[in-house]
Amino acid sequence: MNRALIVLGGQRPARELLCRLAEETDYVLCADRGLDAALEAGIRIDGAIGDFDSAKPTSVAEMNRRDIPHIVYPAIKDDTDGMACVRFVLDNDAKEVVLTGASGGIGGACAEKLAREGYTVLVHGCRGLRQAETLADRLCAEGHDAHAVFCDLADSESVQAMCRDVLALYHRVDALALCAGISHTGLLCDMTDAQWRAVMDVNVSGMFYLIRALAPGMVSRNEGAIVTVSSMWGRVGASCEVAYSASKAAVIGLTRALAKELCPEGTVFFPGWLEDVNSFYQALDVNVLTSLSETFPYALTEGARMHCATIASNVGGVPYLIDDGENGLLFEPQDVSALTAHMLTLATDAAKRRGMGEALYEKTKRDFSVQAMVEKQKHYYEIIIRRFRRPKLERDGVVICGAYGKGNGGDNAILDAIVAQLRHIDPDLPICALSRTPKETRAAACVDSLYTFRLLAIRRRMRHAKLYLSGGGTLIQDTTSTRSLLYYLSSIRMAARAGCRVMLYGCGVGPVSRPRNCERTAKTLNRYAEIISLRDRYSEETLRALGVTTPEIRLTADPALLIDPGDTPAIRSFLHRSGLAEGTRYALFALRPWKDFDRHIAAFANAAEYAHREYGLTPVLYAMEPARDRAALNAVAAQLRCPYLLLEAGSNGTEIVALIRRMSLVIAMRLHTLIFAAGQGVPMVGVVYDPKVSGFLDYLGQDLYLPLEEASAASLCDLIDTAMAEQMFEAENIRSLRELAAENEELARHLLTEE
């Protein structure tokens, strides 16, 4: 098939035109109501495709009487018919194609599809040149004809130069697919001229430059195809995406105008917009969204209204709606194997489809209905207004200093707990956390954040804050380095001199071993700290030994003990994603590299196999600080001869605690793993690499620990036996620990409210 005529069901062309086109083509295909036009014109019909919901019954009867080959689709939407025809034609006639924005996303998928069906594909890249080259190379390696081309779509001369090169090499371009696009999210009043121009230049001007350069050849040959990609935001607009919405509206207008200018006698098809989405989703068994990026996808809420079982890529706002394993299934972008497995799961299990579809409907109705969204917006506006009206005080708020933003799940969990306690004191309290990764800390903890070493900015913030918190963990020690100790001591000194009240919050102290460091620590804390709350007696003894007597010293507990993840669909979804199967019991090993750790790798592996063999516990090798712990855990995993899981802690404290609560036993070097286990009543065995570990366990009255240098297979197995037999930590013990942790809040409240 070289030339084909597709008769669609839109505005009917003149009978004379249809007859002439039919004579000039090798194949005539009708889409739904186009059957009426073809029959009335009296032209030959080689095939028909559609649901035929719009065609006249007499036309359908005539089609059957003539025995015209046809394909019937379910009554979903009219666009299906036209797209099916286009796809049929393309599948039978290879062309050369240029795709913009083909380095990834829609364009990349189209490039792969077209190349594998025999097209010569020119993959355009600008910012994504490397991705375009990678895609072209991969397609060539598969035996296809693909090449990467480059131009800056915002630059007319660059586009013209690329098009000249393409035409010089291939002489013609038969199809142009315009998929390139960028967006900008933000308020209109905050948008710069450059940001506006960047979006419009790429999304609209670049499209115009390419069409202007390549359309004349199509017109002169009286053949060719131009496909543009717009967005629903071009029809309805999107809040905080003004430039993107405007650009996509321009794309629609450009395309409609070009259709009238370039092919006034032809039929133009505009796919993508559905008026009756309910009927579409009602026809689906599974709603699948395979985006590489999203904000919040309305396609999922639309499907949820119709109780659709849903599979979606784990991007953007999707996890806010889909609780993996609870009301849908998630997969990582481009993980084809996972997507395939999910589709097979739902395709073969009607009960699961119905259950997940119903669960998603209920969540959507509860959390994302119009009324629910109105209430959420009212709540946010109330917070904004309340904080705007908050009296402007000379001093207000808290600066929190700690080892945050360094990839340690325990430290990040401490910050979560401290922030929760401060919000309990005052929900509108200004809070600023010092972090190595301020952007991530702002998003995770919902507080303001400054980079740890932006000293001038930190000092300015301290001059307006009322309280400085040395926020948990063991910061006052010189085991890590003297430099670390000096940073935290100098931060305390800077805060006090800036007028902040100073508190060390539910922290550990020590060891401080170097004489000069002992002197510095005692001098700084005695002079500048008002209250020091400690999580164990070892820290108290360390302070006394250092000669710290001026501040009020209180024995409390680690604030992270107060984290309660609850039993929510989101938590169950997290556990499902972690691979923790229902009905399976687990033993968690939280290890870290330390001096002579390699000598004990076999001992830990033997202990994990013992727990599996004797108690049916599947080992979970858990990296609390992935960047540091991963190598040690991989070394243990390499020696395991039983099933195991290798997991990494995230930045969310509730997820970390939920995972540890799911364990039947914890064996840990990492202190906060032991702290979380104690708070959840999970039997535990400590491996001591630092006095803070034994100090915490002694504070609990827990003697199931041993020094790292004494860790052998036999000693670890003996402790596992004891822990599994005793099943420590009754509800009363857990309650006492949490009451002690809650005292930190009251101490902070005193400093914040006292004049």
DAWO-V221728 format. One record per helix or strand of 3 or more residues. SS is the DSSP state (@ for helix, = for strand). FROM is the first residue (numbers start at 1). LEN is the number of residues. Records with the same first field share a line. If there is no record, write none. Layout:
SS = FROM-LEN + FROM-LEN
//
This chain:
= = 4-4 + 27-5 + 47-4 + 70-3 + 96-5 + 120-6 + 146-5 + 175-4 + 225-4 + 286-4 + 309-5 + 328-4 + 398-7 + 431-5 + 448-4 + 467-4 + 473-4 + 501-9 + 531-4 + 552-4 + 585-6 + 617-7 + 644-5 + 665-4 + 684-5 + 705-3
@ = 15-10 + 34-8 + 57-10 + 79-13 + 105-12 + 129-13 + 156-15 + 188-3 + 193-29 + 233-4 + 242-21 + 277-6 + 298-8 + 318-4 + 336-12 + 350-18 + 370-19 + 409-17 + 438-8 + 455-8 + 482-16 + 515-14 + 537-10 + 559-4 + 569-9 + 597-19 + 626-12 + 653-9 + 671-10 + 691-10 + 708-3 + 713-14 + 731-23
//
